[in-house]
Amino acid sequence: MSEKYTFKILRFDPQTGQAPYWQSYEVPQLKEGMSVLDGLLYIQQYLDGSLGFRTSCRAGVCGSCAMHIAGTYRLACETQVKFLSTTTITVRPLSHIPIIKDLVVDMTPFYEKYEKIKPYLMPGTNDVDEHHERLQSRSDREKLDNIIDCILCGACYASCPMTAADPEYLGPAALMKANRFVVDSRDDNVGERLQIVGDEHGIFRCHTAFNCTEVCPKHLDPAGSIANLKRKHLSVKIMKVRPQ
Ligand code: FES
């Protein structure tokens, strides 16, 4: 077990006008199972109170501590330093999202895109009784298993080359959420959803790099969701060209 770690953190405060720079901190081994978040909290409490980062649940649930750690996007609270293959741990904020300060990013564009795909159940106009229970078979519920657990951390979004190339691109998290409702047997608005995701900044912008699936801390498959949306979108188009 290493006695200490060097946290090399990308610092940036847009209000100062100073360019981003790397700053290093020596952090002792605090406990068995020490996480990157433990290290950041130590730095903020004992070494440099000006360091900015987000955290809330400290249990891999809220998604607020996603950042680029030792070469890839991870949750700081879930990442134990002993499993990183280095004692010099580089940490920088999520990419393709404006920085507010240090590791804190402005998630507004991310959530605006999320809102565009209408991330809620739309049971259809015939379903007038909003108080009744909407039953779902076990097999239909199982279709949502690898989609529904997204915590909106933004790791997939930051890893995606298309969110860098096209600032309007909806991004993997929003598209996976759209697929979550397209697949849901209780939703009755597939046509509108496919129209939203099929525009010039939607599914066909995805070049299937698979970065999103690779970095997802919940082991979900946004790339697979986008592929499913593409399939559905194209099959609707073909049906229109060649009606049965
Ligand atoms: S603090 Fe909530 S996921 Fe890390």
Boltz pocket constraint, residues with backbone or C-beta under 6 A from the ligand:
constraints:
  - pocket:
      binder: B
      contacts: [[A, 54], [A, 55], [A, 56], [A, 57], [A, 58], [A, 59], [A, 60], [A, 61], [A, 62], [A, 63], [A, 64], [A, 65], [A, 66], [A, 75], [A, 76], [A, 77], [A, 78]]
      max_distance: 6.0
